[in-house]
């Protein structure tokens, strides 16, 4: 906790409910404590990172996996330095919709990188995240079919990553769980009713608010 702040990252596959649950957690923190609580998202969170977000999600140009990694890391490092770190130093609770585990899942596991390459990827991501590493990382797990149904209900066009096909997306989903187990991050069952998911998240967050 930098400066008494608390940095929470909520991770998970697209359609796992991260954005909705992040906002619900923000409301819970504000209602149940006297802490300032702000939400950020990745990639994004500041003007430069938002520009990179649009580039990464919709660019018509070929972008290699490692180029994607460094671009995500650049967006992350900038947002953490300009937005998250000052909030933490002021004692705020900051909740991030995604963090570096998403980069490992999408660029590493999704591309079926071998163990040695995954380890290099984790090292690169940890450097970018060291400006303000999360105090708590939660991973929402959701069934692949459920995630696809939720994505379809949004009625949005697929981005570059969602358009890569079933093999890629299943590997990404599996990668989230493997990373969570590797780092001993709590895994929250995102297939439950929203209220139950929120209760499970709060049970993990509450002890950190009291320290």
C-alpha positions in Angstrom: 0.0 0.0 0.0 1.8 3.1 -1.2 1.1 6.1 1.0 -1.7 4.2 2.7 -3.6 3.5 -0.5 -4.9 0.2 -1.8 -4.6 -1.0 -5.4 -6.9 -3.8 -6.5 -6.8 -5.4 -9.9 -9.8 -7.3 -11.2 -8.8 -9.6 -14.1 -10.5 -12.1 -16.3 -11.5 -13.1 -19.8 -13.7 -10.7 -21.9 -17.3 -11.3 -20.8 -16.4 -12.3 -17.3 -18.0 -9.3 -15.9 -15.0 -7.3 -14.9 -16.3 -3.8 -15.7 -19.6 -4.3 -14.0 -18.1 -5.9 -10.9 -15.4 -3.2 -10.7 -18.1 -0.6 -10.5 -20.1 -2.6 -8.0 -16.9 -2.9 -5.8 -16.3 0.8 -6.1 -19.9 1.4 -4.8 -19.3 -1.1 -1.9 -16.1 0.5 -0.8 -17.6 4.0 -0.8 -20.7 2.8 1.1 -18.8 0.7 3.7 -15.8 2.8 4.4 -14.7 6.4 4.5 -12.0 5.8 1.8 -11.9 7.6 -1.5 -12.3 5.0 -4.2 -11.5 5.5 -7.9 -11.7 3.1 -10.9 -9.3 2.9 -13.8 -9.2 0.7 -16.9 -6.5 -1.0 -18.9 -5.5 -0.3 -21.5 -6.5 3.3 -21.0 -6.9 5.6 -18.0 -5.1 8.7 -19.4 -5.2 10.4 -22.8 -2.0 8.7 -24.1 -3.1 5.3 -22.9 -6.6 5.7 -24.4 -5.1 6.5 -27.8 -3.0 3.3 -27.5 -6.1 1.4 -26.5 -7.9 2.3 -29.7 -4.8 1.5 -31.8 -4.4 -1.9 -30.2 -8.1 -2.9 -30.5 -8.8 -1.6 -34.0 -5.6 -1.0 -36.0 -5.9 -2.4 -39.5 -2.1 -2.9 -39.6 -0.2 -6.1 -38.6 1.1 -5.9 -35.0 3.4 -8.6 -33.8 2.7 -10.2 -30.4 5.9 -8.7 -28.8 5.0 -5.3 -30.3 1.5 -5.7 -28.7 3.3 -6.5 -25.4 5.4 -3.4 -25.4 2.5 -1.2 -26.4 0.3 -2.5 -23.6 3.2 -2.0 -21.2 3.8 1.6 -22.4 0.1 2.4 -21.8 0.2 0.7 -18.4 3.4 2.4 -17.2 2.1 5.8 -18.2 -1.3 5.4 -16.6 0.1 4.0 -13.4 2.6 6.9 -13.1 0.2 9.7 -13.9 -3.0 8.4 -12.4 -2.7 5.5 -10.0 0.4 6.3 -8.1 -0.8 9.8 -7.1 -4.1 8.4 -5.9 -2.3 5.8 -3.8 0.0 8.3 -2.3 -3.1 10.3 -1.3 -4.5 7.2 0.5 -7.2 6.3 -2.0 -8.4 2.9 -3.0 -7.9 2.3 -6.7 -9.7 -0.5 -8.6 -8.3 -1.4 -12.0 -10.4 -3.1 -14.7 -7.5 -5.4 -15.9 -3.7 -5.3 -15.2 -0.7 -7.1 -16.5 -2.1 -10.6 -16.2 -4.3 -9.7 -19.2 -1.1 -9.1 -21.2 0.3 -12.5 -20.2 -3.0 -14.2 -21.0 -3.7 -12.6 -24.4 -0.2 -12.2 -25.8 1.5 -15.2 -24.2 -1.0 -18.0 -23.5 -3.2 -17.0 -26.4 -0.3 -17.4 -28.8 0.8 -20.7 -27.1 4.2 -19.4 -26.1 6.5 -21.9 -24.5 7.4 -21.7 -20.8 10.7 -19.8 -21.4 9.0 -17.1 -23.5 6.2 -16.8 -21.0 8.7 -16.2 -18.3 10.3 -13.4 -20.3 6.9 -11.9 -20.8 6.2 -11.9 -17.1 9.5 -10.1 -16.5 8.7 -7.4 -19.0 5.2 -6.9 -17.6 6.5 -6.7 -14.1 8.9 -3.9 -15.0 6.1 -1.9 -16.5 3.9 -2.6 -13.5 6.5 -1.8 -10.8 5.4 1.9 -10.8 2.4 0.8 -8.8 2.0 -3.0 -8.5 -1.4 -4.2 -7.3 -1.8 -5.1 -3.6 -4.6 -7.5 -4.5 -5.4 -9.3 -7.8 -8.7 -11.1 -8.3 -9.4 -13.3 -11.3 -13.0 -13.7 -12.5 -13.4 -17.1 -14.1 -16.3 -17.7 -16.5 -17.3 -20.6 -18.8 -16.2 -20.0 -22.4 -19.8 -20.4 -23.7 -21.1 -18.0 -21.1 -18.5 -15.4 -22.1 -19.5 -15.7 -25.7 -23.2 -15.2 -24.9 -22.4 -12.1 -22.9 -20.3 -10.7 -25.7 -23.0 -11.4 -28.3 -25.6 -9.6 -26.1 -23.6 -6.4 -26.2 -24.1 -6.2 -30.0 -20.6 -4.8 -30.5 -18.3 -5.5 -33.4 -15.4 -7.9 -32.5 -12.0 -6.3 -31.9 -8.7 -7.6 -33.2 -8.4 -10.1 -30.4 -11.9 -11.4 -30.3 -11.7 -12.0 -34.1 -8.7 -14.4 -33.7 -10.9 -17.5 -33.3 -11.9 -20.1 -30.8 -8.5 -21.8 -30.3 -6.9 -18.5 -29.5 -9.7 -17.3 -27.1 -9.9 -20.7 -25.3 -6.1 -20.5 -24.7 -6.5 -17.0 -23.3 -9.2 -18.1 -20.9 -7.1 -21.0 -19.8 -4.1 -18.7 -19.4 -6.0 -16.5 -16.9 -6.6 -19.5 -14.6 -3.1 -20.8 -15.0 -1.6 -17.4 -14.1 -4.0 -17.1 -11.1 -2.9 -20.5 -9.8 0.8 -19.7 -10.4 0.6 -16.5 -8.4 -2.0 -17.8 -5.8 -4.5 -15.1 -6.8 -8.0 -15.7 -5.6 -10.3 -17.1 -8.4 -13.8 -15.8 -8.3 -16.6 -17.9 -10.0 -18.0 -15.4 -12.5 -20.8 -17.9 -13.5 -22.7 -17.2 -10.4 -25.5 -14.6 -10.0 -24.1 -11.1 -9.9 -24.9 -10.6 -6.2 -23.0 -13.7 -5.3 -20.0 -12.6 -7.3 -20.0 -9.3 -5.5 -20.2 -11.0 -2.1 -17.2 -13.3 -3.1 -15.2 -10.3 -4.2 -16.0 -8.3 -1.0 -14.9 -11.2 1.1 -11.4 -11.0 -0.5 -11.2 -7.2 -0.4 -12.6 -6.5 3.1 -9.5 -7.7 5.1 -7.2 -5.4 3.0 -9.4 -2.4 3.8 -9.0 -3.1 7.5 -5.1 -3.2 7.5 
